[in-house]
Amino acid sequence: MTMKKFLAKTTRQALMQVKEELGEDATIISNRSINGWTEILARGETIVNPDLHSQKTQKPDDAHFTKQVQAKKAQEMLALLNSKPTQKTMVPLLEPQEVNTTKVDAIQNIQIQGVLKEIREMRTLFQVQIDSLSRASLEYSPNKRDLMSQFLSAGFNLDLAKRVITKLPSDFSAKEATPWAINLLAKNLQVLENESEIMSRSGIYALLGPTGVGKTTTIAKIASRYVLKHGNQGIALVSTDTYRIGGHEQLRIYGKILGVEVFAAKDAQELQQILEQLKDKKLVLIDMAGLSQKDQMVGAQLDMLHEANHDIKKILCLNASGTLDTLNNVSIAFAGRGLDGCIITKVDEAIGLGGVINVALQNKLKVFYLTNGQRVPEDIAMVDKVTLIEEAFNQGKMKDATSTISAEDLPAFFSKSAAMIDQGITQYA
């Protein structure tokens, strides 16, 4: 078997070279682009050229001329490979293997530097964890350290855990500490106490959030609950999703099933006109387009609701399976003109609820509903805040049961990990 590199202006030409020299059964090992040229590494049986004998018998002058032509072509090809697109420079003639090795080394060096940067960032994070946990070990009693471990395992952040633990009465046992912490969190978590606040009073609610968080399905669930209680005359649905192809259609299908009118608005003026038409409706639900929290259109979307000149309550949908940092970032982005609450979605997909509860507490968001599946209208429920927080702690205990690292071992684990990172940085820097 022979392994060989082939270089050509196009992939098609390179493959033809492979076929001619190694046959149709050749195996392609790699294929990459270098300054507009295609390099293919292939393996196969070298095909004996039937004209090889005639080449050997050609005259010395012909052979010398052929070598000159081949050398000139190789030089031109290497000059193209080494030249910059915007400059014409003289490039020294190098062997193909030397060119490839130099470029590969440069690429690998860039990749290594990028990895080292990420490793250094990890090392900084580890150091923060080491310092925080070490201080906690020194400052807190065994009961408080155990409660700290439960908070972190449940997905709450260190800052919230510290604020709760500092208020723990010193005479509480480990058995009393957890229920006390759960009740303290529950007192500070705002939830919809009575569904009649939505179902029996006039109101306009806009559901916001990133793409795929479940806004349209959640609107269908709330609309279904309303229709089951009050019929379909006092409710209307509005879609502002002009970004996706067929963005209105899913909501229209739900509206048709429920016998509820569905309207589409592409800007603030249309939205204002539609809301004027619907002023006799008890409940109007607006399905906003899904936008990334990093999208500059988030501000325009919030402005659209503000400029409609109606009292529109803004409800943020938070994906329970998202990370704490991401959810917090989403909350901050969509809170530009204030938020009236949130709905926690995709609870059935989450492996921990501490993060989303932490965000609701941190941003003082009132939790209206939980959704835990795709079924309409079954998979939606009001919030029992004590049960919700207990579930978060229970999920943390389940993660602890599968972990081989105890709370007492965490500082040592982070220290060891940081030392390994330092060793890696020293080796490759």
C-alpha positions in Angstrom: 0.0 0.0 0.0 1.2 3.5 -0.8 0.2 6.8 0.9 0.7 10.0 -1.1 -0.4 13.6 -1.1 -2.0 15.2 -4.2 -2.2 18.9 -4.8 -4.5 20.6 -7.4 -6.4 23.8 -8.0 -9.8 22.0 -7.6 -11.0 19.0 -5.6 -12.1 17.4 -8.9 -8.6 17.6 -10.4 -7.0 16.3 -7.2 -9.4 13.3 -7.2 -8.5 12.6 -10.9 -4.8 12.5 -9.8 -5.6 10.0 -7.1 -7.6 7.9 -9.5 -4.8 7.9 -12.1 -2.0 7.1 -9.7 -3.7 4.9 -7.0 -6.7 3.5 -8.9 -10.5 3.7 -8.1 -10.1 1.7 -4.9 -7.9 4.3 -3.3 -8.9 5.4 0.2 -9.1 9.2 0.9 -7.4 9.9 4.3 -7.8 13.6 4.4 -9.0 16.6 2.3 -8.2 20.2 3.1 -7.8 23.6 1.4 -4.5 25.6 1.4 -4.6 29.1 -0.1 -7.3 28.2 -2.6 -5.6 24.8 -3.5 -6.9 21.4 -2.6 -4.6 18.9 -0.9 -5.8 15.2 -0.7 -4.0 12.5 1.3 -4.8 9.1 -0.2 -3.8 5.5 0.2 -3.8 2.7 -2.3 -1.9 0.5 -4.7 0.4 2.4 -7.1 -0.7 1.8 -10.7 2.2 0.9 -13.0 2.3 3.4 -15.9 2.3 1.5 -19.2 4.2 4.3 -20.8 7.0 4.0 -18.2 9.1 1.9 -20.5 8.8 4.4 -23.3 9.8 7.2 -20.9 12.9 5.3 -19.9 13.9 4.9 -23.5 13.4 8.6 -24.5 16.4 10.6 -25.5 18.5 12.3 -22.8 17.6 15.7 -24.2 13.9 15.0 -24.0 14.2 13.7 -20.5 16.1 16.8 -19.4 13.5 19.1 -21.0 10.7 17.2 -19.3 12.4 17.6 -15.9 12.8 21.3 -16.5 9.0 21.7 -17.3 8.1 19.7 -14.2 10.4 21.8 -12.0 8.9 25.0 -13.4 5.4 23.9 -12.7 6.3 22.9 -9.2 7.9 26.2 -8.6 4.8 28.1 -9.9 2.5 26.0 -7.7 4.6 26.6 -4.6 4.8 30.3 -5.3 1.0 30.4 -5.4 0.7 28.5 -2.2 3.0 30.7 -0.3 1.8 34.1 -1.7 -0.7 36.3 -0.1 -3.9 37.1 -2.1 -3.3 40.9 -2.0 0.4 40.9 -2.7 2.8 39.6 -5.3 6.0 38.5 -3.7 9.0 36.5 -4.6 8.8 33.1 -2.8 11.8 30.8 -2.5 11.4 27.4 -3.9 10.7 24.8 -1.2 10.0 21.2 -1.2 6.3 20.3 -0.9 6.8 18.4 2.3 8.6 21.5 3.8 5.7 23.8 2.8 3.1 21.5 4.3 5.0 21.0 7.5 5.5 24.7 8.0 1.8 25.5 7.5 0.7 22.6 9.7 3.0 23.8 12.5 1.6 27.4 12.2 -1.9 26.1 12.4 -1.2 23.8 15.3 0.6 26.7 17.1 -2.5 28.9 16.8 -4.8 26.1 18.0 -2.5 25.4 21.0 -2.5 29.1 21.9 -6.3 29.1 21.8 -6.5 26.0 24.0 -4.0 27.5 26.5 -6.2 30.6 26.7 -9.3 28.5 27.6 -7.2 26.5 30.1 -6.0 29.6 31.8 -9.6 30.8 32.1 -10.6 27.4 33.6 -7.7 27.7 36.0 -9.0 31.1 37.2 -12.5 29.7 37.7 -11.0 26.8 39.7 -9.0 29.2 41.8 -12.2 31.2 42.6 -13.9 28.0 43.7 -10.9 27.0 45.8 -10.9 30.3 47.6 -14.6 30.3 48.2 -14.8 26.8 49.4 -11.8 27.1 51.6 -13.2 30.2 53.3 -16.5 28.4 53.7 -14.7 25.4 55.3 -13.0 27.7 57.8 -16.0 30.0 58.5 -18.9 27.6 58.7 -19.9 24.9 61.1 -20.3 21.3 59.9 -24.1 21.8 59.6 -23.6 25.0 57.5 -21.0 23.2 55.3 -23.4 20.4 54.7 -26.2 22.9 53.8 -23.7 24.7 51.5 -23.1 21.4 49.7 -26.8 20.8 49.2 -27.3 24.3 47.7 -24.5 23.9 45.2 -25.6 20.3 44.3 -29.1 21.6 43.7 -27.8 24.2 41.2 -28.0 27.4 43.2 -25.1 29.8 43.0 -22.6 30.4 45.8 -23.8 33.9 46.5 -27.4 32.9 47.2 -26.2 29.9 49.3 -24.0 32.2 51.5 -26.8 34.7 52.0 -29.1 32.0 53.2 -26.6 30.1 55.3 -25.5 33.2 57.2 -29.1 33.5 58.6 -29.2 29.8 59.7 -29.7 29.7 63.5 -26.6 28.3 65.2 -28.6 25.9 67.3 -30.2 24.1 64.4 -29.3 20.5 63.7 -28.5 19.2 60.2 -32.0 17.7 60.1 -33.6 21.0 60.8 -31.3 23.1 58.5 -32.6 21.9 55.1 -36.4 22.4 55.8 -35.6 25.8 57.3 -33.6 26.9 54.1 -36.4 25.6 51.8 -39.0 27.7 53.7 -36.8 30.7 53.6 -36.4 30.5 49.8 -40.2 29.9 49.5 -41.0 33.1 51.4 -38.9 35.0 48.9 -40.1 33.3 45.7 -43.1 35.1 44.2 -45.7 33.0 42.5 -49.2 33.3 41.0 -51.4 32.5 44.1 -54.7 32.5 42.3 -55.3 31.7 38.6 -58.3 34.0 38.6 -55.8 36.8 38.4 -55.4 35.8 34.7 -58.6 33.9 33.9 -61.2 36.2 35.5 -59.7 39.7 35.0 -59.2 41.6 31.7 -55.5 41.6 30.7 -53.1 41.5 27.8 -50.1 39.2 28.2 -47.1 39.0 25.9 -44.8 35.9 26.2 -41.2 36.6 25.4 -38.0 34.5 25.3 -35.4 32.8 23.1 -36.3 30.6 20.2 -37.5 27.1 21.1 -38.3 27.9 24.8 -42.0 26.9 24.3 -43.8 30.2 24.0 -46.4 29.2 21.4 -47.2 25.9 23.1 -47.5 27.6 26.5 -49.9 30.2 25.0 -52.0 27.3 23.6 -52.1 25.7 27.1 -53.2 28.9 28.8 -55.8 29.5 26.1 -57.1 26.0 26.5 -57.5 26.4 30.3 -59.4 29.7 29.7 -61.7 28.1 27.1 -62.5 25.1 29.4 -63.5 27.6 32.1 -65.1 30.5 30.3 -65.7 29.5 26.7 -63.9 30.9 23.6 -65.7 34.2 23.2 -63.6 36.3 25.7 -60.2 35.4 24.4 -58.0 36.2 21.4 -54.5 35.3 20.2 -52.0 37.6 18.5 -48.7 36.6 16.8 -45.9 39.0 16.0 -43.5 36.3 14.6 -42.7 37.7 11.2 -39.1 36.3 11.4 -39.8 32.6 10.7 -41.4 31.3 7.5 -44.9 30.2 8.6 -44.3 31.7 12.0 -48.0 32.4 12.5 -49.2 29.0 11.3 -48.7 27.0 14.6 -50.7 29.5 16.6 -53.4 29.6 13.9 -53.7 25.8 14.1 -54.2 26.0 17.9 -56.7 28.9 17.4 -58.7 26.9 14.9 -58.8 23.9 17.3 -60.0 26.0 20.2 -62.3 28.2 18.1 -60.4 31.3 19.1 -59.6 34.3 16.8 -55.9 34.7 15.8 -54.4 37.9 14.5 -51.0 38.8 13.1 -49.1 42.1 13.7 -45.8 43.0 12.1 -45.1 46.3 13.9 -46.3 48.5 16.8 -48.9 50.3 14.7 -50.6 47.1 13.6 -50.4 45.7 17.1 -52.1 48.9 18.5 -54.9 48.7 15.9 -55.5 45.0 16.7 -55.6 45.6 20.4 -58.1 48.4 19.8 -60.3 45.9 18.0 -60.0 43.4 20.9 -60.7 45.8 23.8 -63.9 43.9 24.6 -61.9 40.6 25.1 -61.1 39.5 28.6 -57.8 37.8 27.8 -55.4 38.6 24.9 -52.3 36.5 24.6 -49.4 37.8 22.4 -46.9 35.3 21.0 -43.7 37.3 20.5 -41.0 36.1 18.0 -38.2 34.0 19.6 -34.9 35.9 19.8 -31.5 35.2 21.2 -30.7 37.3 24.2 -27.7 38.5 22.3 -29.9 39.7 19.3 -30.1 43.5 18.9 -33.7 43.0 17.9 -34.7 42.3 21.5 -34.7 46.0 22.2 -36.9 46.7 19.1 -39.3 44.0 20.3 -39.7 45.6 23.7 -40.1 49.0 22.0 -42.9 47.5 19.9 -44.9 46.5 23.0 -44.3 49.8 24.6 -45.3 51.8 21.6 -48.6 49.9 21.2 -50.0 52.2 24.0 -51.7 49.5 25.9 -51.1 47.9 29.3 -49.3 44.8 28.1 -47.8 42.5 30.8 -44.5 41.0 29.7 -44.0 37.4 30.8 -40.6 35.8 30.2 -40.4 32.1 29.4 -37.4 30.5 31.0 -36.1 27.0 29.9 -35.6 25.0 33.1 -32.9 22.9 31.5 -30.7 26.0 30.8 -27.6 26.9 32.8 -27.8 29.5 35.6 -25.6 31.9 33.8 -27.5 31.6 30.5 -30.9 32.1 32.2 -29.6 35.1 34.1 -28.3 36.6 30.9 -31.7 36.0 29.2 -33.5 37.7 32.1 -31.3 40.7 32.0 -31.6 41.1 28.2 -35.4 40.9 28.2 -35.9 43.1 31.3 -35.0 46.3 29.3 -38.5 47.8 29.9 -39.4 45.7 32.9 -40.9 42.2 33.3 -44.1 41.3 35.1 -43.1 37.7 35.7 -42.0 34.4 34.2 -43.1 31.0 33.2 -40.7 28.1 33.8 -40.9 25.8 30.8 -39.5 22.3 29.9 -39.4 21.2 33.5 -39.5 17.6 32.2 -36.2 18.1 30.4 -34.3 19.6 33.3 -31.9 17.6 35.5 -31.9 20.3 38.1 -34.2 23.2 39.0 -32.0 25.2 41.3 -30.6 27.3 38.5 -34.0 28.6 37.2 -35.3 29.1 40.8 -32.1 31.1 41.5 -32.7 33.3 38.5 -36.4 33.9 39.5 -35.2 34.9 43.0 -32.3 37.0 41.9 -34.3 39.0 39.4 -37.5 39.1 41.6 -39.6 37.4 38.8 -43.1 36.2 39.7 -43.6 32.7 38.5 -47.0 32.3 36.8 -46.9 28.6 35.6 -44.7 25.6 35.2 -44.9 23.6 31.9 -43.6 20.0 31.8 -44.4 18.5 28.4 -45.9 19.1 25.0 -49.5 18.0 25.7 -52.1 20.7 25.4 -53.6 21.6 27.9 -52.4 18.9 30.3 -48.8 19.8 30.8 -49.1 23.1 32.6 -49.6 23.7 36.3 -49.6 26.5 38.9 -46.6 26.7 41.2 -46.4 25.1 44.7 -43.2 26.9 45.7 -42.3 24.7 48.6 -42.8 21.6 46.5 -40.8 23.2 43.7 -37.8 24.0 45.9 -37.9 20.6 47.6 -37.7 19.0 44.2 -34.6 21.1 43.4 -32.9 19.9 46.6 -34.0 16.2 46.0 -32.5 16.4 42.5 -29.2 17.7 44.1 -29.2 14.7 46.5 -29.6 12.3 43.5 -26.6 13.9 41.8 -24.6 13.6 45.1 -25.5 9.9 45.3 -23.9 9.3 41.9 -20.9 11.5 42.6 -17.6 10.1 44.0 -16.6 13.5 45.4 -17.9 14.5 48.9 -18.4 18.0 50.0 -15.4 17.8 52.2 -13.3 16.7 49.3 -14.3 19.6 47.0 -11.5 22.0 48.0 -8.9 19.3 47.5 -10.5 18.3 44.2 -10.3 21.9 42.9 -6.7 22.3 44.1 -5.6 19.1 42.4 -7.4 20.1 39.2 -5.8 23.6 39.3 -2.3 22.0 39.8 -2.9 19.7 36.7 -3.9 22.7 34.6 -0.8 24.6 35.7 1.3 21.6 34.7 -0.4 21.5 31.3 0.1 25.2 30.7 3.8 24.9 31.6 4.3 22.0 29.3 2.7 23.6 26.2 3.3 27.3 26.7 
